[in-house]
Amino acid sequence: MAAQAKAGRGKPLTAAFVRKGKDPGKYHDGHGLILRVKANGAKQWVQRIVIRGKRCELGLGSAALVPLADARERALNNRRMARAGGDPLQAKRESEAVLTFEEAARRVHALHTPTWRNPKHAAQFLTTLQTYVFPHFGSLRISEVSSADVLAALTPIWTSKPETARRVRQRIGTVMKWAVVQGWRMDNPAASIAQGLPKQEGVKSHRKALAYSEVAGCIQTIQNSGAGISTKLAFEFLVLTASRSGEARKVTWDELDLDRAEWLIPAARMKAKRDHRVPLSSRVVEILGDAQALDDG
């Protein structure tokens, strides 16, 4: 062992020496890398390095878990970073502070919960991740989650539960975007897996928009239909004010100022929770005049 110890100090270590060496002491390799053998036989990698003019020592892990080649690579990368003006010690602390995906998801859920008006939506955000995602990569650090991990989680439900799968993908993306802002990632792996997923059959699509040139004809068709007068007026009012159906259906007279041709929708009825002022065309004022004749109190 004495010869091995001498070799350990005088020239680079060998994998065999790292495995078999038992005598307590410090055995030097290169780039400040040292194998520290304790009296109880435990072996630890450390690196002596100068960071921004200050000499310090970095722990690189247990020799039982970190092979010699990996320890050398880490030591070399640390030295390169330090010579470039970086701080390997700070980088190591930040790396160790990175949350797992599950921890990050719960953090994001807690941050967003007060802003979600629908308690059911807030609950589903976390329960769907618990069911479909955490078993696959919840324990991985969020910086280590790959597109392949996301693909593996979504593939089993992509065609059998398409709506759920799309929402799960969106929720994974929400967590990943938060991680990007934290500086833990540079990308959102949920956004780059489309080519790896099969086509979803029978997926509901958004209603198609009507071409502007066809709007007048559409309104005329409604006017000529057997719908009630209030329905006809409400439909044309909705089109001409570009409002949501709920905003149009629930409009009250105290929101309307016909003299100023203005409709003020209060924040309580707006999705954005801000007052919304809508200018009224002369035709909309006429519609409201006709609607007043139907008012039964």
C-alpha positions in Angstrom: 0.0 0.0 0.0 3.0 2.3 0.7 4.0 2.1 -3.0 0.4 2.8 -4.1 0.2 5.8 -1.7 3.5 7.2 -3.1 2.2 6.7 -6.6 -1.0 8.4 -5.6 0.9 11.5 -4.5 3.4 11.6 -7.3 1.5 10.7 -10.5 -2.2 10.5 -11.6 -4.4 8.0 -9.8 -5.6 4.8 -11.3 -9.1 3.3 -11.1 -7.7 0.3 -9.3 -6.0 2.4 -6.7 -9.3 4.3 -6.1 -11.2 1.0 -5.6 -8.6 -0.8 -3.4 -6.8 2.0 -1.5 -7.5 1.8 2.2 -4.8 3.7 4.0 -6.1 7.1 5.4 -4.7 10.1 3.7 -4.9 12.5 0.7 -4.0 11.2 -2.7 -3.5 13.8 -5.5 -4.5 13.5 -9.1 -4.5 16.5 -11.5 -6.3 19.9 -11.6 -6.4 20.0 -7.8 -8.3 16.8 -7.6 -7.7 14.8 -4.4 -9.0 11.4 -3.2 -9.5 11.7 0.6 -9.5 8.4 2.4 -10.9 8.5 6.0 -10.0 6.2 8.9 -13.3 4.4 8.5 -12.5 3.6 4.9 -14.9 6.1 3.4 -13.5 7.8 0.3 -14.4 11.3 -0.9 -13.4 13.4 -3.9 -12.4 17.0 -3.2 -10.9 19.7 -5.4 -8.6 22.5 -4.3 -9.2 25.5 -6.6 -8.7 29.2 -6.7 -12.0 31.0 -7.4 -11.8 34.7 -8.1 -8.5 35.0 -6.2 -9.7 33.0 -3.2 -8.4 29.5 -2.5 -11.2 27.0 -1.6 -12.1 23.4 -1.6 -15.0 21.8 -3.4 -16.6 18.4 -2.6 -17.1 16.3 -5.8 -18.9 13.4 -4.2 -18.2 9.9 -2.8 -15.7 7.8 -4.7 -18.1 4.9 -4.3 -20.6 6.7 -6.5 -18.3 8.9 -8.7 -15.8 7.1 -10.8 -12.3 8.5 -11.3 -13.1 9.5 -14.9 -16.2 11.5 -13.8 -14.3 13.1 -11.0 -11.5 14.2 -13.4 -14.1 15.6 -15.8 -15.8 17.6 -13.0 -12.5 18.9 -11.8 -11.5 20.0 -15.3 -14.8 21.7 -15.9 -14.6 23.6 -12.6 -11.1 24.8 -13.4 -12.1 26.0 -16.8 -15.0 27.9 -15.3 -12.9 29.4 -12.6 -10.2 30.5 -15.1 -13.0 32.2 -17.2 -14.1 34.2 -14.1 -17.0 32.0 -13.1 -17.7 30.5 -9.7 -18.0 26.7 -9.6 -18.9 26.8 -6.0 -21.9 29.0 -6.6 -22.8 26.9 -9.6 -22.8 23.8 -7.4 -25.0 25.4 -4.8 -27.4 26.6 -7.5 -27.5 23.1 -9.0 -28.2 21.5 -5.7 -31.0 24.1 -5.1 -32.9 23.1 -8.3 -36.3 21.6 -7.4 -37.6 18.3 -8.7 -40.4 18.5 -11.2 -43.0 17.6 -8.5 -41.6 20.2 -6.1 -41.7 22.8 -8.9 -45.2 21.8 -9.9 -46.5 22.2 -6.4 -44.7 25.6 -6.1 -46.3 26.8 -9.4 -49.7 25.5 -8.3 -49.5 27.4 -5.0 -48.5 30.6 -6.9 -51.4 30.4 -9.3 -54.1 29.1 -7.0 -55.1 32.6 -5.7 -55.5 33.8 -9.3 -57.7 31.0 -10.5 -61.4 31.9 -10.2 -62.5 28.3 -10.7 -61.6 26.1 -7.7 -62.2 22.9 -9.8 -59.6 24.1 -12.4 -57.1 24.7 -9.6 -57.6 21.2 -8.2 -57.4 19.6 -11.6 -54.0 21.2 -12.3 -52.4 19.3 -9.6 -54.4 16.0 -9.6 -53.8 15.4 -13.3 -50.0 15.9 -12.8 -50.1 13.5 -9.8 -51.9 10.9 -11.9 -50.2 11.1 -15.3 -46.8 12.9 -14.8 -45.3 12.5 -11.3 -45.0 8.7 -11.6 -42.9 9.2 -14.8 -40.5 12.1 -13.9 -41.8 13.8 -10.8 -38.6 12.9 -8.9 -36.3 14.2 -11.5 -34.8 17.6 -11.1 -36.7 19.9 -13.4 -33.5 20.8 -15.2 -33.0 17.2 -16.1 -36.5 16.5 -17.6 -36.2 15.8 -21.3 -38.6 15.7 -24.2 -38.4 11.9 -24.1 -39.6 12.0 -20.5 -42.6 14.2 -21.4 -43.4 12.0 -24.4 -43.3 8.8 -22.3 -45.8 10.4 -19.9 -48.2 11.6 -22.5 -48.2 8.7 -25.0 -50.4 6.3 -23.0 -53.2 8.9 -22.8 -52.7 10.9 -26.0 -55.3 9.0 -28.0 -57.4 7.4 -25.3 -57.9 10.6 -23.3 -57.1 13.4 -25.8 -58.6 16.3 -24.0 -57.0 15.3 -20.7 -53.7 14.7 -22.5 -53.6 18.2 -24.0 -54.4 19.8 -20.7 -51.6 17.8 -19.0 -49.2 18.9 -21.7 -50.2 22.5 -21.2 -49.7 22.2 -17.4 -46.3 20.6 -17.9 -45.5 23.6 -20.1 -46.6 26.0 -17.4 -44.2 24.4 -14.9 -41.4 24.4 -17.4 -41.9 28.1 -18.3 -41.6 28.9 -14.6 -38.4 26.9 -14.5 -37.0 28.9 -17.4 -37.7 32.1 -15.6 -35.9 30.7 -12.5 -32.8 30.1 -14.7 -33.0 26.3 -14.3 -33.8 25.6 -17.9 -33.4 27.1 -21.4 -36.4 25.4 -23.0 -39.9 23.9 -22.6 -39.6 20.2 -23.5 -43.4 19.9 -23.7 -43.4 22.3 -26.7 -41.2 20.2 -28.9 -42.8 16.7 -28.8 -45.6 17.2 -31.4 -43.8 15.1 -34.0 -43.5 12.2 -31.6 -47.2 12.0 -30.8 -49.8 10.2 -32.9 -52.7 12.1 -34.5 -55.7 12.5 -32.2 -59.0 11.4 -33.8 -62.4 13.0 -33.1 -60.9 16.0 -31.3 -63.3 18.9 -31.0 -62.2 21.9 -33.0 -63.0 25.6 -32.5 -66.0 26.9 -34.4 -65.0 28.4 -37.7 -65.1 32.2 -38.0 -67.5 33.7 -40.5 -65.9 35.8 -43.3 -66.5 39.5 -42.9 -68.2 39.7 -46.3 -70.8 37.2 -45.2 -71.8 38.8 -41.9 -74.6 41.0 -43.4 -76.1 37.9 -45.1 -76.0 36.0 -41.9 -77.8 38.7 -40.0 -80.4 38.9 -42.7 -80.9 35.1 -42.5 -81.5 35.4 -38.8 -84.0 38.3 -39.4 -85.9 36.2 -41.9 -86.0 33.1 -39.6 -88.7 32.1 -37.2 -86.7 33.1 -34.1 -88.3 35.4 -31.5 -87.8 39.2 -31.8 -85.7 39.3 -28.7 -83.4 36.6 -30.0 -83.0 38.5 -33.4 -82.2 41.8 -31.6 -79.8 40.1 -29.2 -77.9 38.3 -32.0 -77.5 41.5 -34.0 -76.5 43.4 -30.9 -73.8 40.8 -30.1 -72.4 40.9 -33.6 -72.3 44.7 -33.9 -70.7 45.2 -30.4 -68.2 42.3 -30.8 -69.1 41.1 -27.3 -69.2 37.7 -25.7 -72.6 36.0 -25.6 -72.7 36.2 -21.8 -72.0 39.9 -21.8 -74.7 40.5 -24.4 -77.3 38.3 -22.7 -76.9 39.8 -19.3 -76.7 43.5 -20.3 -78.8 45.7 -18.0 -80.2 49.2 -18.8 -78.1 50.8 -16.1 -75.0 49.8 -18.1 -76.2 51.7 -21.2 -76.0 55.4 -21.9 -78.0 55.9 -25.1 -77.4 59.7 -25.2 -73.7 59.1 -25.3 -74.0 55.9 -27.3 -71.9 54.0 -24.9 -72.1 50.7 -23.0 -70.0 50.3 -19.9 -69.6 46.6 -18.9 -68.6 46.5 -15.2 -65.5 44.6 -14.1 -67.5 41.9 -12.3 -68.9 40.7 -15.7 -65.6 40.9 -17.6 -63.2 38.0 -17.9 -60.3 40.4 -17.4 -61.9 41.8 -14.3 -61.7 45.4 -15.6 -64.4 47.8 -16.7 -64.9 47.7 -20.5 -66.3 50.6 -22.4 -68.0 49.8 -25.8 -69.0 52.6 -28.3 -72.4 52.0 -29.8 -73.2 52.5 -33.5 -76.4 54.2 -34.6 -77.8 50.8 -35.5 -77.1 49.4 -32.0 -78.9 52.4 -30.5 -81.9 51.5 -32.8 -81.7 47.9 -31.6 -81.8 49.0 -28.0 -84.8 51.3 -28.7 -86.6 48.3 -30.2 -85.7 46.2 -27.2 -87.0 48.9 -24.8 -90.5 48.4 -26.4 -90.3 44.7 -25.2 -89.4 45.6 -21.7 -91.9 44.1 -19.3 -90.1 45.3 -16.1 
